[in-house]
Amino acid sequence: MSNFVVSARKYRPQTFESVVGQGSVTVTLKNSIKNKQMAQAFLFFGSRGVGKTTTARILAKTINCFNLSADIEPCNECESCKSFNEGHSFNILELDAASNNSVDDIRNLIDQVRIAPQVGNHKIFIIDEVHMLSTAAFNAFLKTLEEPPAHAVFILATTEKHKILPTILSRCQIFDFHRISIADIVKQLQSIATKESIQADEKALHIIAQKADGAMRDALSIFDQIVSFSNRNVTYEAVLENLNVLDYDYYFKVVDAAISGNIPSNLLTYNDILSKGFDGGQFLIGLAEHLRNLLVCKDDKTLSLLEVPNDIKAKYQAQSANAEQEFILVGLDLLRDAEIQFKSAKNKRLIVEISLMKFTSIVSTLKKQAVS
């Protein structure tokens, strides 16, 4: 068996330029290095899989690079860069606070801080999941963070900033890492598919990006899974089947039937959805999302909020033109209530069917109210 490397590791960014979706963070860090205005403590905060630890490693490598490029990127040729790339740099130490969160662990780290770097000008300490440190460990770390030696740089990473002591936060430059947009994830997946000679449908990649919920690492893991499932031909149908995602067409069909007041059609469509193994709660959430998308299509100013492939966007615009805004708003209220009832209902199918019948009757109800 060949030594397969998952995409999340194989295509992990090695330069600031290759970090996906965090332009404001990388530009700020590069400028601080260029202008020699480096802080000694950073806090990288954001949800999982958005590039916190990756950016910390790139920053650590760049700080100690002997031959920075004109655009402030590591050269990957000098002694410091090579030792980092080969995994045996003594100037960059990583600590996983999730499993090393005691006072003794921090004292061991403080002992390392006192030792000057062997190569380069800085010794960098990356502490991942720093919010997991105990209160005693935070207090032991505070003095060192407050008055670090000139060669020490601390990069803290966390998903839960609110759990970190304010006295620690006040001594760090804080960078918020945003969830990565669907467009950026799709662009990165398309680039990887091209490099790996994988056939990939844009609609399929959009579904993967939506499922990843803003996390590039999750998107790459899902992508690898679909590549294996589909034998390197990532199609829309393969993604729907493997990820158990409901096709857009079902929602378009339900809304068209609702506008025309065709209750039997919607009940049969929902029965078909259940027969394919989908959950009623998942259907309600998806239908509400569909109505939200129709609403943002009502105005050209909000059309950019619609993150779907271009051919699907055209279908949304066409259906939005046939759906009155009041119908959409009433439908959203109805589905919100249905979702709440669904969670506690014993007969969950009945709740969804009643909601669908009410949803399909909205147009006729609004017409009666207008006449009266």
JOBELHU-V325218 format. One record per pair of residues at least 12 apart in sequence whose ideal C-beta (glycine too) atoms are under 8 Angstrom apart, sorted by the first residue. I is the first residue (numbers start at 0). GAP is how many residues later the second one is. Records with the same first field share a line. If there is no record, write none. Layout:
BEGIN
I: GAP + GAP
END
This chain:
BEGIN
5: 214 + 215 + 218
6: 185 + 213 + 214 + 216 + 217
7: 209 + 212 + 213 + 216
10: 177 + 181 + 209
11: 42
12: 38 + 41 + 42 + 45
13: 44 + 60 + 62
14: 43 + 58 + 59
15: 13 + 14 + 39 + 42 + 46 + 56 + 57
16: 54 + 56
18: 32 + 35 + 36 + 39
19: 31 + 160 + 164 + 165 + 168 + 196
20: 29 + 30 + 157 + 159 + 160 + 163 + 164 + 195
21: 28 + 29 + 33 + 155 + 156 + 158
24: 19 + 30 + 150 + 151 + 152
25: 29
27: 147
28: 26 + 30 + 146
29: 41 + 42
30: 41
32: 29 + 30 + 35 + 39
33: 38
37: 25 + 115
38: 133 + 134
39: 108 + 112 + 113 + 114
40: 104 + 107 + 112 + 113 + 114 + 115 + 130 + 131 + 132
41: 14 + 17 + 111 + 112 + 113 + 114 + 130 + 131 + 132 + 133
42: 87 + 113 + 114 + 115 + 118 + 121 + 125 + 126 + 129 + 130 + 131 + 132
43: 12 + 111 + 112 + 113 + 114 + 131 + 133
44: 112 + 113 + 114 + 116 + 129 + 130 + 131 + 132
45: 113 + 130 + 131 + 132 + 133
46: 112 + 130 + 132 + 167 + 168
47: 111 + 167 + 169 + 170
48: 163 + 165 + 166 + 167 + 168 + 169 + 170
49: 127 + 128 + 129 + 130 + 164 + 165 + 166
50: 126 + 129 + 165
51: 76 + 105 + 106 + 125
52: 73 + 75 + 104
54: 122
55: 70 + 72 + 99 + 101
56: 27 + 35 + 69
57: 16
58: 65 + 96
59: 24 + 32 + 64 + 66 + 93 + 95
60: 13 + 19 + 20 + 23 + 24 + 31
61: 12
62: 57 + 58 + 59 + 61 + 90
63: 16 + 17 + 20 + 25 + 27 + 28 + 53 + 55 + 56 + 57 + 58 + 60
64: 13 + 15 + 16
65: 12 + 13 + 14 + 15 + 54
78: 40
79: 39 + 40
82: 36
88: 30
89: 27 + 28 + 29
90: 26 + 27 + 28 + 29 + 31 + 32 + 33
91: 31 + 32 + 34
92: 16 + 19 + 30 + 31 + 32 + 33
93: 31 + 32 + 33 + 34
94: 14 + 30 + 31 + 32 + 33
95: 32 + 33
96: 30 + 31 + 32 + 33 + 34 + 35 + 36
97: 30 + 31 + 34
100: 31 + 32 + 33 + 36
101: 32 + 34 + 35
102: 31 + 33 + 34 + 37
104: 32
105: 27 + 31 + 34 + 35
106: 33
108: 16 + 18 + 32
109: 30 + 31 + 34
111: 13
112: 12 + 31 + 35 + 36 + 39
113: 35
115: 33 + 35
116: 34
120: 30
121: 29 + 30 + 31
122: 28 + 29 + 30
123: 28 + 29 + 30 + 31
124: 27 + 28 + 29 + 30
125: 29 + 31
126: 27 + 28 + 29 + 30
127: 29
128: 28 + 29 + 30
129: 26 + 27 + 28 + 34
130: 27 + 28 + 29 + 30 + 32 + 33
134: 30
137: 26 + 27 + 30
138: 26
140: 27
141: 23 + 25 + 26 + 29
144: 23 + 26 + 27
145: 25
153: 18
155: 12 + 16
160: 13
177: 36
178: 34 + 35 + 36
179: 34 + 35 + 36 + 39
180: 33 + 126
181: 24 + 27 + 28 + 125
182: 124
184: 20 + 23 + 24 + 27 + 31 + 34
185: 16 + 19 + 20 + 23
187: 28 + 31
188: 16 + 19 + 20 + 30 + 31 + 34
189: 12 + 15
191: 28 + 31
192: 12 + 41
195: 31
196: 35
197: 29 + 34 + 35 + 36
198: 33 + 34 + 35 + 36
199: 34
200: 33 + 34 + 35
201: 107
202: 33 + 106 + 108 + 109
203: 22 + 30 + 31 + 32 + 34 + 35
204: 18 + 29
205: 101 + 102 + 103 + 106
206: 29 + 32 + 33 + 36 + 38
207: 14 + 15 + 18 + 31 + 35
209: 97
210: 32 + 34
221: 21
224: 17
225: 12 + 13 + 16 + 17
228: 13
229: 12
243: 33 + 34
245: 27 + 32 + 36 + 37 + 40
247: 42 + 60 + 64 + 67
249: 19 + 23
250: 35 + 36 + 39
251: 38 + 63 + 67
252: 12 + 16
253: 12 + 15 + 16 + 33 + 36 + 102
254: 32 + 35 + 36 + 39 + 64 + 68
255: 63 + 66
256: 12 + 103
257: 69 + 73 + 101 + 102 + 104 + 105
258: 63 + 64 + 68 + 104
259: 103
260: 99 + 100 + 102 + 103
261: 98
262: 93 + 94 + 97 + 98
265: 90 + 91 + 93 + 94
266: 86 + 89 + 90
269: 13 + 82 + 83 + 86
273: 75
279: 62 + 68 + 69 + 71 + 72
280: 58 + 61 + 62 + 67
282: 69
283: 51 + 54 + 55 + 58 + 68 + 71
284: 54
286: 48
287: 44 + 47 + 48 + 51
290: 37 + 40 + 41 + 44
291: 40
292: 13 + 15 + 23
293: 22 + 25 + 26 + 29 + 34
294: 25 + 30 + 33 + 34 + 37
296: 19 + 20 + 23
297: 22 + 27
302: 14
323: 39 + 42
325: 40
326: 35 + 36 + 39
329: 32 + 36
330: 28 + 31
333: 21 + 24 + 25 + 28
334: 20 + 24
336: 18
337: 13 + 14 + 17
END
